[in-house]
Amino acid sequence: METVWTQQGSREEWSFRRTLMRWGLMSILLLSLTLVFSVLLFYIFHSCGPRPCENPVCLELVASYLTTGNASALPCTDFFNFVCGNLTSGWAKESRNILQVLKEKNQNRLRRILETSILWPPDSAEEKTVRFYKDCMDTEAIDALGTEPLTQVIEELGGWSISGNWTLPDFNHTLKLLMSQYGSFPFFKAYLRPGPSPPYMPVIQIDQPEFQIPFLPDQRSYTEVWKYLGNKCGGRGNTSLYAWNSIPKKRGGGMTGTMAKAVSHPQILRAYLSYLQQLGTLLGGDQNVILEHASISISITSNLLLAAKPLDQRKREGKLFQETTIAQLQEMAPSIDWLSCLRAIFSPMTLSPSQPIMVHDLEYIRVISQVIEHLPKDRYRDYLQSHMILQLVSVLMPALDSHFQNAQRNLSQKLQELAGQSPISFSIPRWKKCVEETGTFFEPTLGAMFVQETFSHGSRDAATQLFSEIKNALSRHLKRLHWMDEGSRREAQAKLSQLKVEMGAPEEVLKPDPAKQDYQDINFGPSFLQTFLSSSQAFRERTMRGFLEPSSSHSWKVSPWEVSAYYSMSDNVAVFPAGLLQPPFFSPDYPSAVNFGAAGSVMAHELMHIFNQYLVPGGCPACDIPTLHRELLCLQQHYESFSLPAGSTFNSSHTLLENAADIGALVIAMQAYRKWQQKHKGETILPSLGLNLYQLFYRSYAQVMCGSPNLQDAQDLYSPPILRVHGPLSNTPTFARYFNCPRGTPMNPGSHCQLW
């Protein structure tokens, strides 16, 4: 018989067991619910997160990113290396950024358009455009005619003594014909362009010509040029050559500093003299006469080069846009009949001696007349005629036969070798040259064909929407500029709100007027040279009419297929051509992080130029000048703190405005992207890169800036590519946060400039 306490213990034990079972079941249930909930959360998170973009354009972009990048590089140490590749390897020599790749793609697109088998209506603008290209490509027909078309042109100009028939025409008569009908400017360039200040009306401008002999530093004295040429001539013309030493020279009688020219470099002289001799020989000239006249031509060019100055030097010295009149020009350089020549060039403009014009270095204009006056009096017409015709041959080179083409190619290769560069770059395929010439003379029609082929309404709408997001972000950000006074802020806000944007192509290309594009003024002659000359003349006349006819629209500075965006301060217009808004730079099918990082930052960069007028000394007198100066100095020192690869050059003060625009653009583009994310769902991302959306944004920005610094010009307004990557990104705190860069690493220096 069980005791009471035994029965009670059994009941308690059973109760305890039941409690354990309940807790066990509850634990299992809780664990199951947790597992189910976790799976559900994972599914929801996976479904709502960015999906991989796996369409063809995205996969092609991924392949491009993987090809150019260097996965072993540390983003926080060298983001340029991480995105663009290792500069210390052979990559830098072959470096091409997205825009360079895109430029080549556009050239191939133009080629396909021009070589299509579409039958255009006879004598239509499209048919004439395609016909010009095909005539340019027909090298067999061009070679079959040989030098005959060029010989006819020389005879129309009065001939020359190098190959016989010679009528001794007046120098100014020949010069007038060359500039007005043949587009050849042997002594100076004359063109109609907007003036430098409001209301930016078109004004005649006189500038230096394009010299075939390159500008290279050399410390040899001026007289060695004449010694070398005199020796080459074997005594012929030596007296006249040395007599030119009476022309006033730079102080010291020699060439020093940036004004040193390659004309005294014997190897350059030999290459150029050999080239001119080849031209004379091809045109049937006597060897001795060719040598003498070619040497004199080099001497003329040498004297002009000694007086010429690089553009940056003329800017520093205030030589640009020097106002004068035709009458005053006549006094300065009496050897040129200025009124007659300019009337011929700028017909149908009515010109008088009191006509105001702009000259881009009056000192150079004076030397032109001195060079002409110091030629031997009994031979000056002879020598000048030869010099002008030799210059003309180079201008007409695209339309001449293969013998002339080979001569110019040999000269280009030699000059490239002497500059220490590979001559391969001068082996330009014929189709590229013909595409370029067709684009010059038939730009409106070829532009319309390109836009129709490559720039859909969807692309246009997407680009316009992207620009709107960037513009709105900048408008919001204006309130945060601590150095800007309220009046200047309102002024900048008004300019931004009134700003116009043009996407793809000019309005006249998108909606062409057939009456203006029938090219009735172009005659397709029996030789390509005649067609080329007629097209060139028609192009100059159309350009002249474009400046003289009043227009309410902005005149584009780039062709629709080009890859250069710009902001026009005078018209307050931002321009983004169709050629730029293409993969791999932009696509409606790309993840938005890519478009905002690449195209968005470029759009923002152009808009940042609205602030240029406030950043220059004296440009914003009511602003907080000490703060503004402190931030600009910070920016300059920030860029100077980076080391550059050997061989690259950089002037931080010269590139300050572009550096400021780069940094500001990155800030605005990121703000616009964040705002866009708040309003849109369903973002995609590029697969296989291992980057989140914000990291992809910054990589896409840097990808546009990739490039080799080895070809950087010391006077380039932009910093070398590596600085255009590291400068803005290392000054952006969000970049360091998204890439987890420790404080003190190169891409997270700790302190940041606060200009924007």
DOBA-384163 format. One record per residue (C-alpha): residue in three letters; x, y, z. Coordinates in pm, whole numbers, padded with zeros to 5 digits, always signed. Example, Ala and Ser with C-alpha at 12.3 -4.5 7.8 and 13.67 -1.06 7.14 Angstrom:
<recs>
ALA+01230-00450+00780
SER+01367-00106+00714
</recs>
This chain:
<recs>
MET+00000+00000+00000
GLU+00147+00325-00116
THR+00206+00598+00131
VAL+00057+00942+00089
TRP+00391+01109+00025
THR+00475+00849-00242
GLN+00153+00916-00431
GLN+00207+01290-00401
GLY+00564+01261-00540
SER+00440+01068-00841
ARG+00185+01337-00920
GLU+00451+01610-00891
GLU+00690+01419-01117
TRP+00422+01373-01380
SER+00334+01741-01363
PHE+00702+01835-01408
ARG+00730+01608-01711
ARG+00425+01761-01867
THR+00570+02106-01811
LEU+00896+02005-01980
MET+00703+01866-02274
ARG+00506+02188-02309
TRP+00824+02396-02299
GLY+00987+02164-02549
LEU+00694+02188-02786
MET+00685+02564-02745
SER+01060+02586-02814
ILE+01025+02374-03126
LEU+00731+02585-03239
LEU+00921+02906-03167
LEU+01226+02779-03353
SER+01010+02679-03646
LEU+00842+03018-03653
THR+01180+03189-03633
LEU+01311+02981-03921
VAL+01003+03047-04132
PHE+01016+03418-04049
SER+01388+03432-04137
VAL+01325+03262-04469
LEU+01039+03502-04533
LEU+01255+03803-04447
PHE+01532+03674-04672
TYR+01285+03629-04956
ILE+01138+03976-04905
PHE+01481+04134-04879
HIS+01607+03947-05183
SER+01299+04043-05383
CYS+01310+04413-05285
GLY+01687+04460-05317
PRO+01863+04562-05639
ARG+01828+04303-05913
PRO+02121+04224-06142
CYS+02101+04395-06480
GLU+02164+04117-06729
ASN+02058+04272-07059
PRO+02324+04287-07336
VAL+02426+04651-07279
CYS+02480+04587-06907
LEU+02681+04270-06966
GLU+02895+04453-07221
LEU+02959+04731-06969
VAL+03054+04475-06702
ALA+03304+04320-06941
SER+03451+04663-07010
TYR+03481+04742-06639
LEU+03648+04409-06567
THR+03891+04453-06857
THR+04015+04797-06754
GLY+04016+04752-06377
ASN+04281+04613-06146
ALA+04112+04392-05884
SER+04431+04361-05681
ALA+04449+04737-05617
LEU+04310+04876-05290
PRO+04029+05126-05351
CYS+04120+05328-05042
THR+04484+05355-05147
ASP+04467+05398-05526
PHE+04117+05412-05666
PHE+04247+05514-06009
ASN+04447+05191-06026
PHE+04147+04994-05899
VAL+03920+05132-06175
CYS+04153+05215-06463
GLY+04450+04979-06428
ASN+04813+04999-06327
LEU+05000+05297-06466
THR+05334+05127-06409
SER+05239+04849-06650
GLY+05207+04883-07023
TRP+04839+04972-06979
ALA+04893+05348-06955
LYS+05040+05364-07304
GLU+04725+05210-07446
SER+04492+05387-07206
ARG+04154+05492-07336
ASN+03868+05616-07127
ILE+03500+05562-07198
LEU+03476+05876-07409
GLN+03767+05771-07630
VAL+03605+05431-07681
LEU+03275+05600-07758
LYS+03437+05833-08010
GLU+03569+05536-08207
LYS+03230+05364-08191
ASN+03064+05676-08331
GLN+03312+05691-08617
ASN+03226+05334-08706
ARG+02855+05415-08687
LEU+02904+05704-08928
ARG+03093+05474-09160
ARG+02811+05217-09157
ILE+02555+05492-09225
LEU+02754+05623-09523
GLU+02823+05279-09664
THR+02466+05154-09636
SER+02296+05019-09947
ILE+01989+05242-09903
LEU+01888+05411-10228
TRP+01825+05774-10140
PRO+01620+05996-10374
PRO+01843+06143-10651
ASP+01991+06483-10563
SER+01851+06466-10210
ALA+02066+06588-09923
GLU+02125+06230-09811
GLU+02218+06114-10160
LYS+02473+06396-10201
THR+02620+06326-09857
VAL+02669+05958-09939
ARG+02797+06040-10289
PHE+03066+06271-10150
TYR+03185+05999-09913
LYS+03196+05737-10188
ASP+03385+05973-10422
CYS+03633+06033-10141
MET+03677+05657-10096
ASP+03728+05597-10469
THR+04108+05618-10457
GLU+04143+05437-10789
ALA+03962+05718-10970
ILE+04161+05982-10777
ASP+04493+05813-10860
ALA+04395+05768-11224
LEU+04374+06146-11270
GLY+04712+06197-11098
THR+04829+06556-11063
GLU+04614+06696-11344
PRO+04338+06842-11118
LEU+04594+07010-10894
THR+04790+07142-11191
GLN+04472+07307-11318
VAL+04426+07481-10982
ILE+04785+07611-10991
GLU+04735+07743-11344
GLU+04419+07923-11234
LEU+04630+08095-10970
GLY+04881+08212-11233
GLY+05115+07913-11220
TRP+05459+07908-11058
SER+05817+07895-11174
ILE+05885+07553-11017
SER+05709+07369-11300
GLY+05715+07620-11584
ASN+05413+07829-11683
TRP+05434+08147-11480
THR+05250+08477-11532
LEU+05381+08676-11232
PRO+05039+08761-11082
ASP+05009+09024-10812
PHE+05086+08882-10467
ASN+04772+09024-10304
HIS+04556+08896-10589
THR+04680+08540-10532
LEU+04650+08576-10155
LYS+04292+08698-10190
LEU+04196+08400-10410
LEU+04363+08150-10180
MET+04182+08271-09870
SER+03839+08338-10020
GLN+03804+08049-10268
TYR+04041+07779-10147
GLY+04036+07820-09770
SER+04414+07845-09753
PHE+04565+08098-09511
PRO+04944+08099-09556
PHE+05020+08409-09343
PHE+04723+08462-09112
LYS+04375+08325-09044
ALA+04065+08543-09076
TYR+03727+08431-08948
LEU+03399+08561-08811
ARG+03324+08469-08450
PRO+03132+08618-08155
GLY+03312+08891-07965
PRO+03452+08835-07615
SER+03192+09038-07426
PRO+02814+09099-07433
PRO+02620+09114-07657
TYR+02868+08874-07823
MET+02804+09003-08174
PRO+03003+08845-08461
VAL+03328+09025-08530
ILE+03611+08968-08779
GLN+03908+08814-08604
ILE+04267+08784-08729
ASP+04481+08503-08589
GLN+04801+08309-08653
PRO+04786+08044-08926
GLU+04827+07672-08866
PHE+05196+07588-08903
GLN+05309+07252-09033
ILE+05646+07285-08858
PRO+05577+07202-08491
PHE+05662+07415-08190
LEU+05945+07240-08003
PRO+06197+07382-07753
ASP+06541+07443-07894
GLN+06825+07669-07781
ARG+07001+07716-08112
SER+07046+08068-08242
TYR+06827+08222-08509
THR+07107+08243-08767
GLU+07165+07866-08768
VAL+06839+07829-08960
TRP+06978+08033-09244
LYS+07319+07864-09231
TYR+07156+07526-09266
LEU+06931+07635-09552
GLY+07215+07816-09723
ASN+07430+07503-09713
LYS+07146+07292-09846
CYS+07104+07531-10135
GLY+07473+07497-10220
GLY+07518+07871-10226
ARG+07201+07944-10425
GLY+07012+08221-10253
ASN+07256+08245-09962
THR+07284+08623-09987
SER+06908+08669-09973
LEU+06874+08425-09686
TYR+07131+08597-09470
ALA+06991+08935-09564
TRP+06680+08845-09372
ASN+06878+08876-09050
SER+06792+09246-09066
ILE+06434+09160-08965
PRO+06387+09265-08600
LYS+06425+08968-08366
LYS+06340+08901-08005
ARG+06573+09068-07757
GLY+06897+08874-07740
GLY+06880+08768-08105
GLY+06799+08407-08025
MET+06520+08175-07925
THR+06486+08099-07556
GLY+06225+07971-07314
THR+05878+07891-07443
MET+05940+08093-07758
ALA+06209+07852-07877
LYS+06097+07691-08200
ALA+06169+07366-08374
VAL+06261+07553-08692
SER+06627+07553-08588
HIS+06632+07178-08529
PRO+06826+07025-08823
GLN+06629+06701-08819
ILE+06299+06887-08837
LEU+06434+07101-09117
ARG+06552+06799-09313
ALA+06216+06626-09278
TYR+06016+06932-09382
LEU+06252+07022-09665
SER+06232+06665-09795
TYR+05852+06687-09784
LEU+05841+07013-09983
GLN+06086+06868-10235
GLN+05858+06568-10284
LEU+05563+06798-10351
GLY+05759+06994-10609
THR+05884+06677-10777
LEU+05532+06532-10799
LEU+05426+06852-10975
GLY+05702+06819-11235
GLY+05948+07075-11104
ASP+06322+07101-11167
GLN+06525+06967-10871
ASN+06746+07275-10832
VAL+06454+07515-10855
ILE+06252+07304-10611
LEU+06534+07305-10355
GLU+06576+07681-10375
HIS+06207+07763-10347
ALA+06144+07502-10077
SER+06427+07650-09871
ILE+06285+07999-09909
SER+05942+07869-09808
ILE+06090+07721-09489
SER+06266+08052-09426
ILE+05936+08240-09454
THR+05769+07997-09217
SER+06065+08024-08979
ASN+06034+08400-08955
LEU+05661+08376-08895
LEU+05713+08112-08627
LEU+05966+08330-08449
ALA+05700+08599-08413
ALA+05419+08357-08328
LYS+05333+08276-07969
PRO+05150+07981-07817
LEU+04790+08048-07718
ASP+04856+08028-07343
GLN+05135+08286-07370
ARG+04915+08524-07565
LYS+04648+08484-07298
ARG+04894+08567-07020
GLU+05027+08869-07206
GLY+04681+09001-07296
LYS+04743+08966-07670
LEU+04402+08818-07751
PHE+04111+09030-07876
GLN+04317+09342-07943
GLU+04074+09583-08109
THR+04182+09777-08415
THR+04051+09877-08760
ILE+04131+09772-09115
ALA+04293+10111-09174
GLN+04519+10066-08872
LEU+04609+09717-08991
GLN+04711+09868-09324
GLU+04950+10102-09146
MET+05097+09822-08935
ALA+05143+09575-09222
PRO+05139+09764-09553
SER+05249+09462-09761
ILE+04897+09316-09732
ASP+04601+09478-09907
TRP+04380+09423-09603
LEU+04058+09582-09724
SER+04058+09394-10054
CYS+04146+09062-09893
LEU+03891+09089-09613
ARG+03617+09197-09853
ALA+03683+08886-10059
ILE+03682+08657-09755
PHE+03375+08804-09588
SER+03152+08874-09886
PRO+02868+08981-09878
MET+02960+09191-09573
THR+03008+09560-09645
LEU+03351+09659-09516
SER+03525+09996-09495
PRO+03867+10107-09367
SER+03705+10204-09036
GLN+03564+09853-08983
PRO+03650+09739-08627
ILE+03819+09398-08603
MET+03988+09187-08337
VAL+04350+09073-08367
HIS+04505+08797-08157
ASP+04855+08949-08144
LEU+04928+09274-08324
GLU+05303+09214-08299
TYR+05272+08906-08518
ILE+05081+09106-08783
ARG+05366+09356-08805
VAL+05617+09077-08868
ILE+05414+08942-09164
SER+05481+09262-09354
GLN+05849+09265-09252
VAL+05898+08910-09378
ILE+05751+09003-09717
GLU+05942+09330-09743
HIS+06280+09164-09677
LEU+06249+08919-09963
PRO+06474+08998-10261
LYS+06295+09268-10459
ASP+06360+09105-10795
ARG+06232+08763-10683
TYR+05978+08829-10409
ARG+05673+08754-10627
ASP+05834+08433-10744
TYR+05920+08317-10392
LEU+05588+08421-10241
GLN+05391+08242-10514
SER+05584+07921-10451
HIS+05541+07949-10076
MET+05166+08005-10103
ILE+05116+07716-10347
LEU+05318+07477-10131
GLN+05094+07572-09838
LEU+04786+07523-10057
VAL+04893+07170-10152
SER+04888+07074-09786
VAL+04539+07222-09743
LEU+04407+07024-10042
MET+04580+06703-09934
PRO+04258+06510-09854
ALA+04155+06534-10220
LEU+04492+06452-10381
ASP+04625+06120-10509
SER+04812+05860-10304
HIS+05158+05997-10390
PHE+05081+06322-10209
GLN+04914+06131-09927
ASN+05228+05920-09883
ALA+05449+06228-09874
GLN+05243+06382-09595
ARG+05229+06051-09407
ASN+05607+06023-09421
LEU+05642+06375-09283
SER+05395+06303-09003
GLN+05573+05981-08910
LYS+05912+06152-08906
LEU+05791+06436-08689
GLN+05627+06185-08457
GLU+05950+05989-08427
LEU+06148+06304-08352
ALA+05898+06384-08077
GLY+05968+06043-07922
GLN+05625+05901-08003
SER+05512+05601-08201
PRO+05446+05683-08568
ILE+05171+05420-08584
SER+04908+05674-08482
PHE+04948+05848-08817
SER+04842+05543-09016
ILE+04485+05670-09031
PRO+04255+05459-09250
ARG+04117+05628-09557
TRP+03758+05578-09441
LYS+03823+05783-09127
LYS+03956+06072-09332
CYS+03655+06054-09565
VAL+03410+06039-09273
GLU+03575+06350-09130
GLU+03556+06544-09457
THR+03196+06437-09517
GLY+03108+06545-09163
THR+03264+06887-09222
PHE+03083+06968-09546
PHE+02752+06785-09488
GLU+02719+06810-09110
PRO+02344+06891-09087
THR+02241+06595-09300
LEU+02494+06348-09160
GLY+02399+06463-08811
ALA+02030+06393-08879
MET+02118+06049-09017
PHE+02328+05974-08708
VAL+02058+06085-08463
GLN+01792+05882-08642
GLU+02016+05576-08628
THR+02146+05599-08271
PHE+01936+05830-08051
SER+01581+05711-07989
HIS+01306+05914-07825
GLY+01346+05690-07521
SER+01714+05778-07489
ARG+01638+06146-07533
ASP+01364+06139-07268
ALA+01583+05946-07022
ALA+01874+06188-07069
THR+01645+06488-07029
GLN+01502+06341-06708
LEU+01852+06275-06573
PHE+01951+06633-06645
SER+01637+06759-06471
GLU+01731+06564-06157
ILE+02081+06711-06164
LYS+01954+07064-06219
ASN+01704+07034-05932
ALA+01974+06900-05700
LEU+02196+07198-05781
SER+01906+07436-05720
ARG+01852+07287-05374
HIS+02223+07291-05298
LEU+02258+07663-05374
LYS+02114+07742-05030
ARG+02407+07565-04862
LEU+02692+07768-05014
HIS+02825+07942-04704
TRP+03056+08181-04890
MET+02795+08318-05130
ASP+02593+08629-05043
GLU+02216+08633-05087
GLY+02220+08862-05390
SER+02466+08643-05578
ARG+02269+08337-05472
ARG+01949+08480-05625
GLU+02141+08573-05939
ALA+02280+08221-05978
GLN+01938+08072-05902
ALA+01779+08285-06173
LYS+02043+08181-06424
LEU+01987+07817-06336
SER+01609+07843-06366
GLN+01639+08017-06706
LEU+01899+07773-06836
LYS+01813+07584-07155
VAL+01931+07234-07236
GLU+01974+07087-07584
MET+01990+06710-07611
GLY+02102+06510-07912
ALA+02127+06763-08193
PRO+02036+07121-08287
GLU+01672+07189-08366
GLU+01750+07238-08736
VAL+01890+06885-08745
LEU+01601+06728-08554
LYS+01351+06919-08768
PRO+01543+07002-09087
ASP+01430+07256-09344
PRO+01475+07083-09683
ALA+01526+07417-09854
LYS+01841+07477-09650
GLN+01990+07132-09692
ASP+01964+07058-10061
TYR+02328+07164-10119
GLN+02248+07320-10456
ASP+02563+07528-10419
ILE+02781+07215-10440
ASN+02894+07095-10781
PHE+03013+06737-10815
GLY+03292+06774-11070
PRO+03473+06521-11288
SER+03750+06503-11025
PHE+03721+06464-10652
LEU+03942+06773-10607
GLN+03684+06985-10788
THR+03406+06839-10573
PHE+03616+06900-10264
LEU+03680+07265-10357
SER+03313+07327-10437
SER+03206+07169-10108
SER+03463+07372-09918
GLN+03348+07697-10078
ALA+02982+07618-10010
PHE+03063+07534-09648
ARG+03238+07868-09594
GLU+02945+08057-09746
ARG+02692+07870-09530
THR+02902+07942-09222
MET+02911+08310-09314
ARG+02534+08324-09363
GLY+02487+08150-09030
PHE+02671+08432-08852
LEU+02505+08713-09046
GLU+02147+08585-09033
PRO+01973+08660-08702
SER+01885+08347-08511
SER+01698+08295-08186
SER+01858+07955-08123
HIS+02200+07867-07990
SER+02458+07779-08255
TRP+02616+07445-08163
LYS+02994+07427-08127
VAL+03006+07048-08172
SER+02867+06799-08422
PRO+02581+06569-08313
TRP+02812+06264-08322
GLU+03083+06415-08104
VAL+03140+06321-07739
SER+03198+06668-07591
ALA+02937+06837-07372
TYR+02968+07207-07292
TYR+02799+07502-07126
SER+02766+07829-07320
MET+02787+08119-07078
SER+02680+08375-07341
ASP+02359+08187-07430
ASN+02307+08013-07093
VAL+02267+07681-07273
ALA+02395+07335-07179
VAL+02460+07107-07478
PHE+02482+06727-07473
PRO+02519+06576-07823
ALA+02370+06243-07924
GLY+02720+06106-07978
LEU+02788+06141-07605
LEU+02463+05990-07480
GLN+02549+05637-07596
PRO+02679+05319-07430
PRO+02922+05278-07259
PHE+02868+05632-07124
PHE+02489+05637-07094
SER+02192+05411-07163
PRO+01829+05407-07043
ASP+01888+05037-06973
TYR+02182+05093-06735
PRO+02138+05090-06356
SER+02065+05442-06237
ALA+02381+05432-06025
VAL+02581+05406-06348
ASN+02395+05686-06526
PHE+02409+05926-06231
GLY+02777+05848-06167
ALA+02891+05885-06527
ALA+02652+06099-06733
GLY+02505+06272-06429
SER+02842+06390-06300
VAL+02934+06522-06647
MET+02603+06710-06668
ALA+02663+06853-06321
HIS+03018+06950-06421
GLU+02887+07166-06705
LEU+02633+07333-06478
MET+02900+07410-06220
HIS+03053+07649-06474
ILE+02767+07885-06393
PHE+02973+07962-06080
ASN+03296+08040-06268
GLN+03226+08412-06262
TYR+03202+08405-05880
LEU+03525+08211-05827
VAL+03762+08436-06021
PRO+03927+08731-05841
GLY+03684+09022-05814
GLY+03397+08814-05951
CYS+03185+08821-05636
PRO+03263+09137-05437
ALA+02967+09089-05200
CYS+03059+08729-05117
ASP+03247+08621-04805
ILE+03585+08676-04973
PRO+03809+08542-04690
THR+03608+08219-04673
LEU+03600+08183-05051
HIS+03975+08242-05080
ARG+04043+07996-04799
GLU+03841+07723-04969
LEU+03999+07786-05309
LEU+04346+07773-05153
CYS+04247+07452-04976
LEU+04137+07308-05309
GLN+04463+07404-05477
GLN+04674+07255-05198
HIS+04458+06942-05195
TYR+04540+06869-05558
GLU+04907+06954-05513
SER+04933+06697-05233
PHE+04902+06406-05476
SER+05206+06255-05644
LEU+05191+06208-06020
PRO+05339+05940-06248
ALA+05665+06029-06417
GLY+05621+06228-06735
SER+05295+06398-06642
THR+05258+06772-06584
PHE+05015+06973-06378
ASN+04949+07339-06297
SER+04705+07360-06006
SER+04626+07729-06053
HIS+04566+07681-06425
THR+04319+07396-06366
LEU+04152+07544-06056
LEU+03812+07617-06214
GLU+03786+07272-06371
ASN+03894+07108-06045
ALA+03626+07305-05861
ALA+03369+07193-06118
ASP+03476+06828-06081
ILE+03439+06833-05703
GLY+03109+07019-05712
ALA+02973+06789-05983
LEU+03038+06480-05773
VAL+02853+06632-05477
ILE+02553+06734-05687
ALA+02533+06405-05879
MET+02530+06201-05556
GLN+02262+06424-05402
ALA+02052+06386-05716
TYR+02095+06009-05709
ARG+01988+05983-05345
LYS+01681+06196-05416
TRP+01596+05976-05713
GLN+01619+05663-05498
GLN+01358+05805-05261
LYS+01111+05835-05547
HIS+01182+05517-05744
LYS+01190+05146-05670
GLY+01320+04849-05861
GLU+01683+04959-05891
THR+01922+04727-06076
ILE+02293+04672-06032
LEU+02578+04547-06248
PRO+02657+04181-06171
SER+02999+04023-06113
LEU+03163+04342-05980
GLY+03094+04290-05611
LEU+02991+04654-05568
ASN+02685+04796-05398
LEU+02487+05078-05559
TYR+02688+05365-05408
GLN+03018+05198-05484
LEU+02898+05147-05841
PHE+02810+05518-05862
TYR+03165+05621-05772
ARG+03325+05360-05994
SER+03115+05480-06290
TYR+03232+05836-06224
ALA+03597+05731-06220
GLN+03557+05512-06528
VAL+03485+05823-06737
MET+03809+05984-06617
CYS+04041+05693-06700
GLY+04326+05781-06931
SER+04700+05814-06959
PRO+04865+06130-06824
ASN+05160+06097-07061
LEU+04998+06314-07328
GLN+04886+06581-07082
ASP+04952+06935-07200
ALA+05098+07163-06934
GLN+04838+07424-07035
ASP+04543+07186-07038
LEU+04250+07330-06843
TYR+04186+06986-06695
SER+04402+06804-06442
PRO+04564+06472-06541
PRO+04319+06178-06531
ILE+04456+06037-06206
LEU+04390+06370-06032
ARG+04040+06395-06179
VAL+03972+06067-05999
HIS+04161+06107-05672
GLY+04106+06481-05626
PRO+03724+06481-05605
LEU+03679+06135-05449
SER+03927+06190-05165
ASN+03745+06514-05085
THR+03410+06333-05063
PRO+03331+06189-04715
THR+03057+05962-04851
PHE+03309+05788-05078
ALA+03522+05695-04777
ARG+03215+05574-04591
TYR+03083+05354-04871
PHE+03424+05199-04937
ASN+03509+05173-04565
CYS+03832+05371-04606
PRO+04012+05420-04271
ARG+04092+05775-04174
GLY+04440+05870-04293
THR+04438+05658-04610
PRO+04501+05843-04939
MET+04131+05836-05029
ASN+04024+05951-04681
PRO+04274+06214-04566
GLY+04047+06325-04282
SER+04014+06695-04363
HIS+03811+06814-04661
CYS+03772+07141-04852
GLN+03426+07292-04807
LEU+03391+07499-05125
TRP+03067+07322-05213
</recs>
